[in-house]
Amino acid sequence: MATEQREPIAVIGAGYVGLVTAVGFSELGNDVWCVDIDAEKIAMLRGGGVPIYEPGLDQAITANRERLHFTTDLGEALERARLLFVAVGTPPTYSGDADLSAVHDVVDSMPTSDRHALVMKSTVPVGTGAAIKRIFHECGKPDFSYVSCPEFLKEGSALEDFRRPDRVVVGDDGGWAGQAVVDLYAPLEAPLVRTDVASAEMIKLASNAFLATKISFINEIANVCEETGADVLQVAQGVGLDARIGPRFLRAGIGYGGSCFTKDVSALKQLAANTGYHFQLLNAVIEVNELQKRRVLGKLERRLGSLVGQEIALLGVAFKPNTDDMRGASSRILHARLLADGAMVRAYDPVAEDEARPLMQGARFARSALDALDGADACVLVTEWAEFAELDWSEVAKRMRGKVVVDGRNFLDREQVIAAGLIYEGIGR
Ligand SMILES: NC(=O)c1ccc[n+]([C@@H]2O[C@H](COP(=O)([O-])OP(=O)(O)OC[C@H]3O[C@@H](n4cnc5c(N)ncnc54)[C@H](O)[C@@H]3O)[C@@H](O)[C@H]2O)c1
């Protein structure tokens, strides 16, 4: 914990990024005014509740309670803090561009000031910072500072990512605010990348687009492995040990999901298109990812024939383990496709059930994995929660009506599943 006097800051938007950023800085000793327009969320936080599931977050909020101030009143934050971190949502629009309406609501609510800076954590298209500075000029607020400080945390390990970031990117056009943000992050001793605003914005989009490309690439390799008799796990190991490539994001499966990859890849593609450039590679990345989820249906049909009336169990529904986030979750597409093909869907997830229920209508939610598997004709492992590695497959075999296990993340012990008398279908094996 810090001993020196640290600068008070504000974080606008108390979602996955905003809340983690607020809590992370409070751990470093900063007083943080965390502002959200969602009065229910703020009331919950004030009452000691935590609106999202993120490992370690509730303990960290409790431990730093006296430095965390949750409010719906932006005025309070403006009075206390000069650095205003913006962490509001930027979901995709129908056209695939980023929806910046929440960002613009924040910009419009800023007063005339030479003391404040907006520090953009939300992922925004390249050119957004320049546009906001133009708005400030046109609205008689030319001295309002602006810094781009994109966020790279991963849900499921977000707090750890705040504490030990791979890098901190600070983009500005000179002035006091950029250095103030650098000073704020200094205790983390992370590699620092100082850039102009547009480059910082592009670093975020390019990073997510590259990671999504790596996933779609290994998924294409997996599909060719299935046709040629190679095993993608062995292939990925051999490829990933090349230091120029690296082992991470080379896990074949049913495709990426979540709020960020899907929307950021599409936003970058649209951004390029808006300038007249056709980003061909990203079209393929997106298409491969879409098809990858649907390949599971093909695997089930090859084993079961028609899916009409078949009971299919989905193990895990969150878009990845250790989160309750259902945005862009592959389970939603599988669920919709299975219902459309006449199957009955039952599902189990250790934490995401409440989020999932309204999004997966028609699915029956079970209390445990075994309960979901009881009487099922087939199961699909969708989210690689650690507890699924501990399943007793002999017990599963007794409970299931059918025998088909589709391991959508190549996560299970194939030999154990087969030894229990079940049929194992991985991805690319
Ligand atoms: N979730 C991630 O893993 C992640 C990682 C890196 C970057 N990002 C980016 O960070 C941004 C936020 O993402 P998130 O997942 O935290 O979103 P989120 O939807 O969880 O949170 C956004 C919050 O902003 C609040 N909000 C909206 N308008 C507001 C306003 N005018 N004033 C105050 N609060 C307002 C909402 O009520 C909500 O609580 C997005 O641009 C996203 O792309 C997300």
The ligand as an SDF file (V2000), in Angstrom:
LIG
                    3D

 44 48  0  0  0  0  0  0  0  0999 V2000
  -14.9330   -5.8080  -20.4280 N   0  0  0  0  0  0  0  0  0  0  0  0
  -13.6890   -5.9470  -20.8270 C   0  0  0  0  0  0  0  0  0  0  0  0
  -13.0590   -7.0150  -20.7210 O   0  0  0  0  0  0  0  0  0  0  0  0
  -12.9640   -4.7810  -21.4530 C   0  0  0  0  0  0  0  0  0  0  0  0
  -11.5700   -4.8260  -21.5830 C   0  0  0  0  0  0  0  0  0  0  0  0
  -10.9080   -3.7350  -22.1450 C   0  0  0  0  0  0  0  0  0  0  0  0
  -11.6510   -2.6460  -22.5930 C   0  0  0  0  0  0  0  0  0  0  0  0
  -13.0020   -2.6460  -22.4780 N   0  0  0  0  0  0  0  0  0  0  0  0
  -13.7400   -1.4630  -22.9430 C   0  0  0  0  0  0  0  0  0  0  0  0
  -14.1030   -0.6960  -21.7890 O   0  0  0  0  0  0  0  0  0  0  0  0
  -15.3750   -0.0770  -21.9850 C   0  0  0  0  0  0  0  0  0  0  0  0
  -16.3180   -0.4780  -20.8710 C   0  0  0  0  0  0  0  0  0  0  0  0
  -16.5440   -1.8650  -20.9590 O   0  0  0  0  0  0  0  0  0  0  0  0
  -17.2580   -2.6570  -19.7720 P   0  0  0  0  0  0  0  0  0  0  0  0
  -17.1680   -4.0940  -20.1370 O   0  0  0  0  0  0  0  0  0  0  0  0
  -16.7170   -2.1950  -18.4680 O   0  0  0  0  0  0  0  0  0  0  0  0
  -18.7610   -2.1230  -19.9530 O   0  0  0  0  0  0  0  0  0  0  0  0
  -19.9760   -2.2860  -18.9250 P   0  0  0  0  0  0  0  0  0  0  0  0
  -21.1860   -2.2820  -19.7550 O   0  0  0  0  0  0  0  0  0  0  0  0
  -19.7170   -3.4010  -17.9850 O   0  0  0  0  0  0  0  0  0  0  0  0
  -19.9380   -0.9200  -18.0630 O   0  0  0  0  0  0  0  0  0  0  0  0
  -20.2610    0.3360  -18.5490 C   0  0  0  0  0  0  0  0  0  0  0  0
  -20.8550    1.1440  -17.4080 C   0  0  0  0  0  0  0  0  0  0  0  0
  -20.9910    2.5050  -17.8240 O   0  0  0  0  0  0  0  0  0  0  0  0
  -22.1820    3.0250  -17.2730 C   0  0  0  0  0  0  0  0  0  0  0  0
  -22.5640    4.2360  -18.0020 N   0  0  0  0  0  0  0  0  0  0  0  0
  -23.1040    4.3480  -19.2360 C   0  0  0  0  0  0  0  0  0  0  0  0
  -23.2690    5.6580  -19.5490 N   0  0  0  0  0  0  0  0  0  0  0  0
  -22.7950    6.3780  -18.5060 C   0  0  0  0  0  0  0  0  0  0  0  0
  -22.6850    7.7630  -18.2330 C   0  0  0  0  0  0  0  0  0  0  0  0
  -23.0670    8.6770  -19.1230 N   0  0  0  0  0  0  0  0  0  0  0  0
  -22.1590    8.1580  -17.0550 N   0  0  0  0  0  0  0  0  0  0  0  0
  -21.7630    7.2360  -16.1410 C   0  0  0  0  0  0  0  0  0  0  0  0
  -21.8430    5.9020  -16.3500 N   0  0  0  0  0  0  0  0  0  0  0  0
  -22.3660    5.4850  -17.5070 C   0  0  0  0  0  0  0  0  0  0  0  0
  -23.1590    1.8670  -17.3800 C   0  0  0  0  0  0  0  0  0  0  0  0
  -24.2720    2.0550  -16.5120 O   0  0  0  0  0  0  0  0  0  0  0  0
  -22.2610    0.6940  -17.0000 C   0  0  0  0  0  0  0  0  0  0  0  0
  -22.2900    0.4540  -15.6030 O   0  0  0  0  0  0  0  0  0  0  0  0
  -15.8380   -0.5050  -23.3840 C   0  0  0  0  0  0  0  0  0  0  0  0
  -15.4640    0.4680  -24.3020 O   0  0  0  0  0  0  0  0  0  0  0  0
  -15.0500   -1.7710  -23.6260 C   0  0  0  0  0  0  0  0  0  0  0  0
  -14.8340   -2.0250  -24.9920 O   0  0  0  0  0  0  0  0  0  0  0  0
  -13.6780   -3.6780  -21.9080 C   0  0  0  0  0  0  0  0  0  0  0  0
  1  2  1  0
  2  3  2  0
  2  4  1  0
  4  5  1  0
  4 44  2  0
  5  6  2  0
  6  7  1  0
  7  8  2  0
  8  9  1  0
  8 44  1  0
  9 10  1  0
  9 42  1  0
 10 11  1  0
 11 12  1  0
 11 40  1  0
 12 13  1  0
 13 14  1  0
 14 15  2  0
 14 16  1  0
 14 17  1  0
 17 18  1  0
 18 19  2  0
 18 20  1  0
 18 21  1  0
 21 22  1  0
 22 23  1  0
 23 24  1  0
 23 38  1  0
 24 25  1  0
 25 26  1  0
 25 36  1  0
 26 27  1  0
 26 35  1  0
 27 28  2  0
 28 29  1  0
 29 30  1  0
 29 35  2  0
 30 31  1  0
 30 32  2  0
 32 33  1  0
 33 34  2  0
 34 35  1  0
 36 37  1  0
 36 38  1  0
 38 39  1  0
 40 41  1  0
 40 42  1  0
 42 43  1  0
M  CHG  2   8   1  16  -1
M  END
$$$$
